[in-house]
Amino acid sequence: MAEAYIVAAARTAGGRKGGRLAGWHPADLAASVLNALVDRAGVDPALVDDVIMGCVGQGGEQAVNVARNAVLASKLPESVPGTSIDRQCGSSQQALHFAAQAVMSGAMDIVIASGVESMTRVPMGSPSILASKAGMGNYMSPNIQARYPNIQFSQFTGAEMVAQKYDLSKDHLDSYSYESHQRAIAATEAGRFKDEIVPLQITRADGSTDTHHIDEGIRFDATLAGIKGVKLINENGGRLSAASASQICDGASGVLVVNEKGLKQLGVKPLARIHHMSVMGGDPVIMLEAPLPATKRALEKAGMKIDDIDLFEVNEAFASIPTAWLKATGADPARLNVNGGAIALGHPLGGSGTKLMTTLVHALKQQNKRYGLQTMCEGGGMANVTIVERL
């Protein structure tokens, strides 16, 4: 079987809800990344076999196959198809897996895996609300509710359950959240995101223009005391607040994936090789715990130990997830989310999978490290795990 290689990886800087990217249509936002990938790899756009795009809120401007719409909004020719997939927060990480599987099988040679989410223009949960007359909280079938009587839509509940199960105090979660901002600030000021970010032109309300190239969610004036003072999401014994949860975000990301034949066609050097990829389901009630057993199983399948991995990207959907993951795996905290995570940088849902991979492959290059592992919790109790080797 052929190998799968990443030859380009890019993302937009995140935009706050109603912020600097609010004026960008999601198809155009995604198209900016598609264009950047083919430009950076020097690829003839007509050689791209497919575009696989993660998107969670597939309604409104993200409906009717946003992947195809992004292709039509880009410099790629109309001969390039596109398909949109939903594995909740892991959607574009799964897009990467599908792209890798396609080139490894030889069915395709050059595929773009990507993701997009405009959480300003298509608010979180919108399609679920539209799909259920009773509202978002009651969209599940009677059979699911009979099998899991305590199941809820809210991921906040799952995050609190994880915090309690792993005995993670509010102080610990707040401290982790503060560290996320500090690492993101350090990475930004040191220019470590420069090579991965696609600058975008924006128009302000007064008609003036600017370039968006810095993640808008980072709080450069963040203090631990300020984070500790944010109101709890659940006042009745809760441990999480908005400050220890990922930020609503607008953004897009993507990676260009090829096999050996694709490498020869393009004449490019790979950034990384896909070493392992897997996905696992878990308890849908606690919902967000799946990255823990999924990581354990992935390492076993890859014949590796946790200390073999140089850098980790574990999505900061809530501070309780990466901190519980650290506790369960025994991983070195200094190797985790070294440039900050979604608490500081934002979590554009369907765009986060390839966003994290983009940051991971660039960080491996900057630090001259070999192996990186990415995982993230996903609605419904699932988790993808991807291990890459820098080349």
DRENDO-1510 file (C-alpha; in Angstrom, 1 decimal, always signed):
<recs>
REC; n; res; u; v; w
REC; 1; MET; +0.0; +0.0; +0.0 .
REC; 2; ALA; +1.2; +3.5; -0.8 .
REC; 3; GLU; +2.1; +6.0; +1.8 .
REC; 4; ALA; +0.3; +9.3; +2.5 .
REC; 5; TYR; +2.2; +12.5; +2.8 .
REC; 6; ILE; +1.3; +16.1; +3.7 .
REC; 7; VAL; +2.9; +18.5; +1.4 .
REC; 8; ALA; +1.2; +21.8; +2.4 .
REC; 9; ALA; -0.8; +22.9; +5.4 .
REC; 10; ALA; -2.5; +26.3; +6.0 .
REC; 11; ARG; -5.1; +28.0; +8.0 .
REC; 12; THR; -6.7; +31.3; +8.5 .
REC; 13; ALA; -6.2; +33.2; +11.7 .
REC; 14; GLY; -9.3; +32.7; +13.9 .
REC; 15; GLY; -12.0; +35.4; +14.1 .
REC; 16; ARG; -14.2; +36.0; +17.1 .
REC; 17; LYS; -18.0; +35.7; +16.8 .
REC; 18; GLY; -19.1; +38.9; +15.0 .
REC; 19; GLY; -15.5; +39.9; +14.6 .
REC; 20; ARG; -13.0; +40.5; +11.9 .
REC; 21; LEU; -14.1; +37.5; +9.7 .
REC; 22; ALA; -17.8; +38.1; +10.0 .
REC; 23; GLY; -17.9; +39.6; +6.6 .
REC; 24; TRP; -16.5; +36.6; +4.9 .
REC; 25; HIS; -18.9; +34.0; +3.4 .
REC; 26; PRO; -17.8; +30.5; +4.6 .
REC; 27; ALA; -17.4; +29.2; +1.0 .
REC; 28; ASP; -15.0; +32.2; +0.3 .
REC; 29; LEU; -13.2; +31.6; +3.6 .
REC; 30; ALA; -12.6; +28.0; +2.7 .
REC; 31; ALA; -11.6; +28.9; -0.9 .
REC; 32; SER; -8.9; +31.2; +0.5 .
REC; 33; VAL; -7.2; +28.1; +2.1 .
REC; 34; LEU; -7.7; +26.0; -1.0 .
REC; 35; ASN; -5.9; +28.7; -3.1 .
REC; 36; ALA; -3.1; +28.9; -0.5 .
REC; 37; LEU; -2.5; +25.2; -0.5 .
REC; 38; VAL; -2.1; +24.9; -4.3 .
REC; 39; ASP; +0.0; +28.1; -4.4 .
REC; 40; ARG; +2.3; +27.0; -1.6 .
REC; 41; ALA; +2.9; +23.5; -3.1 .
REC; 42; GLY; +3.1; +25.0; -6.7 .
REC; 43; VAL; +0.4; +22.6; -7.8 .
REC; 44; ASP; -1.5; +22.8; -11.0 .
REC; 45; PRO; -5.0; +23.1; -9.5 .
REC; 46; ALA; -6.4; +20.8; -12.2 .
REC; 47; LEU; -4.4; +17.9; -10.7 .
REC; 48; VAL; -6.4; +17.9; -7.5 .
REC; 49; ASP; -8.5; +14.7; -7.5 .
REC; 50; ASP; -10.9; +15.8; -4.7 .
REC; 51; VAL; -11.6; +18.2; -1.9 .
REC; 52; ILE; -12.9; +16.7; +1.3 .
REC; 53; MET; -14.2; +19.3; +3.7 .
REC; 54; GLY; -15.3; +19.1; +7.3 .
REC; 55; CYS; -18.2; +21.3; +8.4 .
REC; 56; VAL; -20.5; +20.8; +11.3 .
REC; 57; GLY; -23.2; +23.4; +10.8 .
REC; 58; GLN; -24.3; +22.4; +7.3 .
REC; 59; GLY; -27.1; +24.8; +7.0 .
REC; 60; GLY; -27.6; +28.4; +5.8 .
REC; 61; GLU; -24.5; +29.5; +3.9 .
REC; 62; GLN; -22.8; +26.2; +4.7 .
REC; 63; ALA; -25.6; +24.1; +3.2 .
REC; 64; VAL; -25.8; +22.4; -0.2 .
REC; 65; ASN; -22.3; +20.9; +0.0 .
REC; 66; VAL; -20.0; +23.8; +1.2 .
REC; 67; ALA; -17.0; +21.8; -0.1 .
REC; 68; ARG; -18.2; +22.0; -3.7 .
REC; 69; ASN; -19.2; +25.7; -3.2 .
REC; 70; ALA; -15.7; +26.4; -1.9 .
REC; 71; VAL; -14.1; +24.8; -5.0 .
REC; 72; LEU; -16.3; +27.0; -7.2 .
REC; 73; ALA; -15.3; +30.1; -5.2 .
REC; 74; SER; -11.6; +29.2; -5.6 .
REC; 75; LYS; -9.0; +29.1; -8.4 .
REC; 76; LEU; -9.5; +25.3; -8.7 .
REC; 77; PRO; -11.2; +24.4; -12.0 .
REC; 78; GLU; -14.8; +23.1; -11.9 .
REC; 79; SER; -13.5; +19.7; -12.8 .
REC; 80; VAL; -12.4; +19.3; -9.2 .
REC; 81; PRO; -15.2; +17.8; -7.1 .
REC; 82; GLY; -15.8; +18.4; -3.4 .
REC; 83; THR; -17.7; +16.6; -0.6 .
REC; 84; SER; -18.7; +17.8; +2.9 .
REC; 85; ILE; -18.5; +15.5; +5.9 .
REC; 86; ASP; -19.6; +15.8; +9.6 .
REC; 87; ARG; -17.9; +14.0; +12.4 .
REC; 88; GLN; -18.7; +16.8; +14.7 .
REC; 89; CYS; -15.6; +18.6; +16.0 .
REC; 90; GLY; -13.4; +16.0; +14.4 .
REC; 91; SER; -14.9; +16.6; +10.9 .
REC; 92; SER; -11.8; +17.9; +9.2 .
REC; 93; GLN; -9.5; +15.5; +11.0 .
REC; 94; GLN; -11.7; +12.8; +9.5 .
REC; 95; ALA; -11.4; +14.6; +6.2 .
REC; 96; LEU; -7.6; +14.1; +6.5 .
REC; 97; HIS; -8.2; +10.4; +7.2 .
REC; 98; PHE; -10.4; +10.0; +4.2 .
REC; 99; ALA; -7.9; +11.9; +2.0 .
REC; 100; ALA; -5.0; +9.7; +3.3 .
REC; 101; GLN; -7.0; +6.5; +2.7 .
REC; 102; ALA; -7.8; +7.6; -0.9 .
REC; 103; VAL; -4.1; +8.2; -1.8 .
REC; 104; MET; -2.9; +5.2; +0.1 .
REC; 105; SER; -5.3; +3.0; -1.9 .
REC; 106; GLY; -4.1; +4.4; -5.2 .
REC; 107; ALA; -7.7; +5.4; -6.1 .
REC; 108; MET; -6.5; +9.1; -6.0 .
REC; 109; ASP; -3.1; +10.7; -5.9 .
REC; 110; ILE; -3.6; +14.3; -4.8 .
REC; 111; VAL; -6.4; +15.3; -2.4 .
REC; 112; ILE; -7.1; +18.3; -0.3 .
REC; 113; ALA; -8.5; +17.7; +3.2 .
REC; 114; SER; -9.9; +20.8; +4.7 .
REC; 115; GLY; -12.5; +22.3; +7.0 .
REC; 116; VAL; -14.5; +25.5; +7.6 .
REC; 117; GLU; -16.9; +27.0; +10.1 .
REC; 118; SER; -18.3; +30.5; +10.2 .
REC; 119; MET; -19.9; +30.4; +13.6 .
REC; 120; THR; -20.9; +34.0; +13.2 .
REC; 121; ARG; -23.0; +33.4; +10.0 .
REC; 122; VAL; -24.2; +29.9; +10.8 .
REC; 123; PRO; -24.6; +29.8; +14.6 .
REC; 124; MET; -23.7; +26.6; +16.5 .
REC; 125; GLY; -26.6; +24.2; +16.5 .
REC; 126; SER; -28.7; +25.9; +13.8 .
REC; 127; PRO; -29.2; +22.8; +11.6 .
REC; 128; SER; -30.2; +20.7; +14.7 .
REC; 129; ILE; -32.8; +23.2; +15.7 .
REC; 130; LEU; -34.3; +23.3; +12.2 .
REC; 131; ALA; -34.3; +19.5; +12.0 .
REC; 132; SER; -36.3; +19.1; +15.2 .
REC; 133; LYS; -39.7; +20.6; +15.9 .
REC; 134; ALA; -39.1; +20.2; +19.6 .
REC; 135; GLY; -35.8; +22.0; +19.5 .
REC; 136; MET; -32.1; +21.1; +19.7 .
REC; 137; GLY; -32.4; +19.2; +23.0 .
REC; 138; ASN; -34.9; +16.6; +21.7 .
REC; 139; TYR; -33.5; +15.7; +18.3 .
REC; 140; MET; -32.5; +12.1; +19.3 .
REC; 141; SER; -34.6; +9.1; +18.4 .
REC; 142; PRO; -36.7; +7.2; +21.0 .
REC; 143; ASN; -34.3; +4.2; +20.6 .
REC; 144; ILE; -31.3; +6.2; +21.5 .
REC; 145; GLN; -33.1; +7.7; +24.5 .
REC; 146; ALA; -34.2; +4.3; +25.6 .
REC; 147; ARG; -30.6; +2.9; +25.4 .
REC; 148; TYR; -29.0; +6.0; +27.0 .
REC; 149; PRO; -31.7; +7.5; +29.4 .
REC; 150; ASN; -29.2; +10.2; +30.6 .
REC; 151; ILE; -28.0; +11.3; +27.2 .
REC; 152; GLN; -28.0; +15.1; +26.6 .
REC; 153; PHE; -27.1; +17.2; +23.6 .
REC; 154; SER; -25.0; +19.6; +25.8 .
REC; 155; GLN; -21.3; +19.1; +25.6 .
REC; 156; PHE; -21.0; +21.3; +28.7 .
REC; 157; THR; -22.5; +18.5; +30.7 .
REC; 158; GLY; -20.0; +16.0; +29.3 .
REC; 159; ALA; -17.1; +18.4; +30.1 .
REC; 160; GLU; -18.3; +18.8; +33.7 .
REC; 161; MET; -18.6; +15.0; +34.0 .
REC; 162; VAL; -15.0; +14.6; +32.8 .
REC; 163; ALA; -13.8; +17.2; +35.3 .
REC; 164; GLN; -15.5; +15.4; +38.2 .
REC; 165; LYS; -14.4; +11.9; +37.1 .
REC; 166; TYR; -10.8; +12.9; +36.9 .
REC; 167; ASP; -10.9; +15.1; +40.0 .
REC; 168; LEU; -9.9; +18.3; +38.2 .
REC; 169; SER; -10.4; +21.3; +40.3 .
REC; 170; LYS; -11.7; +24.7; +39.1 .
REC; 171; ASP; -8.3; +26.2; +40.0 .
REC; 172; HIS; -6.5; +23.6; +38.0 .
REC; 173; LEU; -8.8; +24.2; +35.0 .
REC; 174; ASP; -8.4; +28.0; +35.3 .
REC; 175; SER; -4.6; +27.7; +35.5 .
REC; 176; TYR; -4.5; +25.5; +32.4 .
REC; 177; SER; -6.7; +28.0; +30.5 .
REC; 178; TYR; -4.4; +30.9; +31.5 .
REC; 179; GLU; -1.4; +28.9; +30.2 .
REC; 180; SER; -3.2; +28.4; +26.9 .
REC; 181; HIS; -3.3; +32.1; +26.4 .
REC; 182; GLN; +0.3; +32.6; +27.5 .
REC; 183; ARG; +1.5; +30.0; +25.0 .
REC; 184; ALA; -0.6; +31.5; +22.2 .
REC; 185; ILE; +0.8; +34.9; +23.0 .
REC; 186; ALA; +4.4; +33.6; +23.0 .
REC; 187; ALA; +3.8; +31.8; +19.7 .
REC; 188; THR; +2.3; +34.9; +18.1 .
REC; 189; GLU; +5.0; +37.3; +19.3 .
REC; 190; ALA; +7.7; +34.9; +18.2 .
REC; 191; GLY; +6.2; +34.6; +14.7 .
REC; 192; ARG; +5.6; +30.8; +15.0 .
REC; 193; PHE; +2.2; +31.0; +13.3 .
REC; 194; LYS; +3.5; +33.1; +10.4 .
REC; 195; ASP; +4.2; +30.3; +8.0 .
REC; 196; GLU; +0.8; +28.5; +8.6 .
REC; 197; ILE; -1.6; +31.5; +8.5 .
REC; 198; VAL; -3.2; +32.7; +5.2 .
REC; 199; PRO; -3.5; +36.5; +5.5 .
REC; 200; LEU; -7.0; +37.8; +4.6 .
REC; 201; GLN; -8.2; +41.2; +3.6 .
REC; 202; ILE; -11.0; +42.5; +5.7 .
REC; 203; THR; -13.2; +45.7; +5.4 .
REC; 204; ARG; -14.0; +47.6; +8.6 .
REC; 205; ALA; -17.4; +49.2; +9.3 .
REC; 206; ASP; -16.0; +52.6; +8.3 .
REC; 207; GLY; -14.9; +51.2; +4.8 .
REC; 208; SER; -11.2; +51.0; +5.6 .
REC; 209; THR; -9.4; +47.8; +4.9 .
REC; 210; ASP; -6.9; +45.8; +7.0 .
REC; 211; THR; -5.1; +42.4; +6.9 .
REC; 212; HIS; -6.3; +39.7; +9.3 .
REC; 213; HIS; -3.3; +37.6; +10.2 .
REC; 214; ILE; -3.4; +37.3; +14.1 .
REC; 215; ASP; -5.8; +35.0; +15.9 .
REC; 216; GLU; -8.5; +37.4; +17.3 .
REC; 217; GLY; -9.4; +35.2; +20.3 .
REC; 218; ILE; -6.1; +35.6; +22.1 .
REC; 219; ARG; -6.4; +37.8; +25.1 .
REC; 220; PHE; -3.0; +39.5; +25.3 .
REC; 221; ASP; -4.0; +41.1; +28.6 .
REC; 222; ALA; -5.3; +37.8; +30.2 .
REC; 223; THR; -4.6; +37.4; +33.9 .
REC; 224; LEU; -5.1; +34.3; +36.1 .
REC; 225; ALA; -7.2; +36.4; +38.4 .
REC; 226; GLY; -9.5; +37.5; +35.6 .
REC; 227; ILE; -10.0; +33.9; +34.4 .
REC; 228; LYS; -10.8; +32.8; +37.9 .
REC; 229; GLY; -13.4; +35.5; +38.2 .
REC; 230; VAL; -15.5; +34.4; +35.2 .
REC; 231; LYS; -18.9; +33.1; +36.0 .
REC; 232; LEU; -19.3; +29.3; +36.1 .
REC; 233; ILE; -21.4; +27.7; +33.4 .
REC; 234; ASN; -23.1; +25.6; +36.0 .
REC; 235; GLU; -23.4; +27.4; +39.3 .
REC; 236; ASN; -24.5; +24.2; +41.1 .
REC; 237; GLY; -21.2; +22.6; +41.7 .
REC; 238; GLY; -19.7; +23.3; +38.3 .
REC; 239; ARG; -16.0; +23.7; +37.6 .
REC; 240; LEU; -15.9; +25.2; +34.1 .
REC; 241; SER; -16.6; +28.7; +32.9 .
REC; 242; ALA; -16.5; +30.4; +29.5 .
REC; 243; ALA; -12.9; +31.2; +30.2 .
REC; 244; SER; -12.0; +27.4; +30.4 .
REC; 245; ALA; -14.0; +26.5; +27.3 .
REC; 246; SER; -13.1; +26.9; +23.6 .
REC; 247; GLN; -14.0; +30.2; +21.9 .
REC; 248; ILE; -16.7; +30.4; +19.2 .
REC; 249; CYS; -14.7; +31.1; +16.1 .
REC; 250; ASP; -14.8; +31.7; +12.4 .
REC; 251; GLY; -12.0; +30.0; +10.4 .
REC; 252; ALA; -10.9; +27.6; +7.7 .
REC; 253; SER; -7.9; +25.3; +7.3 .
REC; 254; GLY; -6.6; +22.5; +5.1 .
REC; 255; VAL; -3.8; +20.2; +4.2 .
REC; 256; LEU; -2.7; +18.8; +0.8 .
REC; 257; VAL; -2.3; +15.1; +0.9 .
REC; 258; VAL; -0.5; +13.0; -1.8 .
REC; 259; ASN; +1.0; +9.5; -2.3 .
REC; 260; GLU; +4.4; +8.7; -3.9 .
REC; 261; LYS; +3.0; +9.2; -7.4 .
REC; 262; GLY; +1.6; +12.5; -6.4 .
REC; 263; LEU; +5.0; +13.6; -5.0 .
REC; 264; LYS; +6.6; +12.8; -8.4 .
REC; 265; GLN; +3.9; +14.6; -10.3 .
REC; 266; LEU; +4.3; +17.7; -8.2 .
REC; 267; GLY; +8.0; +17.6; -7.6 .
REC; 268; VAL; +7.7; +18.7; -4.0 .
REC; 269; LYS; +9.1; +17.6; -0.7 .
REC; 270; PRO; +6.7; +16.4; +2.0 .
REC; 271; LEU; +6.3; +18.1; +5.3 .
REC; 272; ALA; +5.2; +14.9; +7.1 .
REC; 273; ARG; +4.1; +11.3; +6.5 .
REC; 274; ILE; +0.8; +9.9; +8.0 .
REC; 275; HIS; +2.1; +7.2; +10.4 .
REC; 276; HIS; -1.2; +6.1; +11.9 .
REC; 277; MET; -4.8; +7.1; +11.8 .
REC; 278; SER; -7.8; +5.6; +13.7 .
REC; 279; VAL; -11.2; +6.6; +15.1 .
REC; 280; MET; -13.0; +5.2; +18.1 .
REC; 281; GLY; -16.4; +5.6; +19.7 .
REC; 282; GLY; -17.1; +5.8; +23.5 .
REC; 283; ASP; -19.8; +6.6; +26.0 .
REC; 284; PRO; -22.2; +9.2; +24.4 .
REC; 285; VAL; -23.3; +10.4; +27.8 .
REC; 286; ILE; -20.0; +11.6; +29.2 .
REC; 287; MET; -19.4; +12.1; +25.5 .
REC; 288; LEU; -16.0; +13.9; +25.5 .
REC; 289; GLU; -13.8; +11.2; +27.2 .
REC; 290; ALA; -13.2; +9.2; +24.0 .
REC; 291; PRO; -9.7; +10.8; +23.2 .
REC; 292; LEU; -8.3; +9.0; +26.3 .
REC; 293; PRO; -8.9; +5.4; +25.3 .
REC; 294; ALA; -8.5; +6.3; +21.6 .
REC; 295; THR; -5.0; +7.5; +22.3 .
REC; 296; LYS; -4.1; +4.3; +24.2 .
REC; 297; ARG; -5.4; +2.1; +21.4 .
REC; 298; ALA; -3.8; +4.2; +18.7 .
REC; 299; LEU; -0.4; +3.9; +20.3 .
REC; 300; GLU; -0.8; +0.2; +20.8 .
REC; 301; LYS; -1.7; -0.2; +17.1 .
REC; 302; ALA; +1.2; +1.9; +16.0 .
REC; 303; GLY; +3.6; -0.1; +18.3 .
REC; 304; MET; +4.5; +3.1; +20.1 .
REC; 305; LYS; +4.6; +4.5; +23.7 .
REC; 306; ILE; +3.5; +7.9; +24.8 .
REC; 307; ASP; +7.1; +9.0; +25.3 .
REC; 308; ASP; +7.9; +8.2; +21.6 .
REC; 309; ILE; +5.7; +11.2; +20.7 .
REC; 310; ASP; +7.5; +14.6; +20.6 .
REC; 311; LEU; +4.5; +16.9; +20.3 .
REC; 312; PHE; +0.7; +16.6; +21.0 .
REC; 313; GLU; -2.3; +18.5; +19.8 .
REC; 314; VAL; -5.3; +17.7; +22.0 .
REC; 315; ASN; -8.2; +20.0; +21.2 .
REC; 316; GLU; -9.1; +22.3; +24.0 .
REC; 317; ALA; -12.9; +22.0; +23.6 .
REC; 318; PHE; -12.9; +22.5; +27.4 .
REC; 319; ALA; -10.0; +22.6; +29.7 .
REC; 320; SER; -11.1; +19.4; +31.3 .
REC; 321; ILE; -10.4; +17.4; +28.2 .
REC; 322; PRO; -6.6; +17.9; +27.7 .
REC; 323; THR; -6.0; +17.9; +31.4 .
REC; 324; ALA; -7.9; +14.6; +31.9 .
REC; 325; TRP; -6.0; +13.3; +28.8 .
REC; 326; LEU; -2.7; +14.2; +30.5 .
REC; 327; LYS; -3.7; +12.5; +33.7 .
REC; 328; ALA; -4.8; +9.3; +31.9 .
REC; 329; THR; -1.8; +9.0; +29.5 .
REC; 330; GLY; +1.0; +10.3; +31.7 .
REC; 331; ALA; +2.2; +12.5; +28.8 .
REC; 332; ASP; +4.7; +15.3; +29.3 .
REC; 333; PRO; +2.6; +18.5; +29.7 .
REC; 334; ALA; +5.5; +20.5; +28.1 .
REC; 335; ARG; +4.8; +18.7; +24.8 .
REC; 336; LEU; +1.1; +19.4; +24.8 .
REC; 337; ASN; -0.4; +22.3; +22.8 .
REC; 338; VAL; +2.9; +24.1; +22.8 .
REC; 339; ASN; +1.5; +27.1; +20.9 .
REC; 340; GLY; -1.7; +27.3; +22.9 .
REC; 341; GLY; -5.1; +25.8; +22.0 .
REC; 342; ALA; -8.7; +26.5; +21.3 .
REC; 343; ILE; -9.3; +28.2; +24.6 .
REC; 344; ALA; -7.1; +31.0; +23.3 .
REC; 345; LEU; -7.1; +30.5; +19.6 .
REC; 346; GLY; -10.7; +29.5; +19.0 .
REC; 347; HIS; -12.5; +26.3; +17.8 .
REC; 348; PRO; -14.1; +26.7; +14.4 .
REC; 349; LEU; -15.8; +23.3; +14.8 .
REC; 350; GLY; -15.5; +21.7; +11.4 .
REC; 351; GLY; -12.3; +23.6; +10.7 .
REC; 352; SER; -10.4; +22.6; +13.8 .
REC; 353; GLY; -9.2; +19.1; +12.7 .
REC; 354; THR; -6.9; +20.3; +9.9 .
REC; 355; LYS; -6.2; +23.5; +11.8 .
REC; 356; LEU; -4.6; +21.5; +14.6 .
REC; 357; MET; -2.7; +19.4; +12.1 .
REC; 358; THR; -1.4; +22.5; +10.4 .
REC; 359; THR; -0.1; +23.8; +13.7 .
REC; 360; LEU; +1.3; +20.4; +14.6 .
REC; 361; VAL; +3.3; +19.9; +11.4 .
REC; 362; HIS; +4.7; +23.4; +11.5 .
REC; 363; ALA; +5.7; +23.0; +15.2 .
REC; 364; LEU; +7.4; +19.8; +14.5 .
REC; 365; LYS; +9.5; +21.5; +11.8 .
REC; 366; GLN; +10.3; +24.5; +14.0 .
REC; 367; GLN; +11.4; +22.3; +16.9 .
REC; 368; ASN; +13.1; +19.8; +14.7 .
REC; 369; LYS; +11.0; +17.0; +16.2 .
REC; 370; ARG; +10.0; +13.7; +14.6 .
REC; 371; TYR; +6.5; +12.4; +15.8 .
REC; 372; GLY; +3.3; +14.3; +16.5 .
REC; 373; LEU; -0.1; +13.0; +17.7 .
REC; 374; GLN; -3.4; +14.8; +17.3 .
REC; 375; THR; -6.7; +13.9; +18.9 .
REC; 376; MET; -10.0; +15.6; +19.7 .
REC; 377; CYS; -13.3; +14.9; +21.4 .
REC; 378; GLU; -16.3; +14.8; +19.2 .
REC; 379; GLY; -20.1; +15.1; +19.8 .
REC; 380; GLY; -21.7; +11.7; +20.2 .
REC; 381; GLY; -18.8; +10.2; +22.1 .
REC; 382; MET; -16.1; +9.8; +19.4 .
REC; 383; ALA; -12.4; +10.6; +18.9 .
REC; 384; ASN; -10.0; +10.6; +15.9 .
REC; 385; VAL; -6.3; +10.0; +16.5 .
REC; 386; THR; -3.6; +10.8; +13.9 .
REC; 387; ILE; +0.1; +10.3; +14.3 .
REC; 388; VAL; +2.4; +12.0; +11.8 .
REC; 389; GLU; +6.2; +11.7; +11.2 .
REC; 390; ARG; +8.0; +14.9; +10.1 .
REC; 391; LEU; +10.2; +14.4; +7.1 .
</recs>
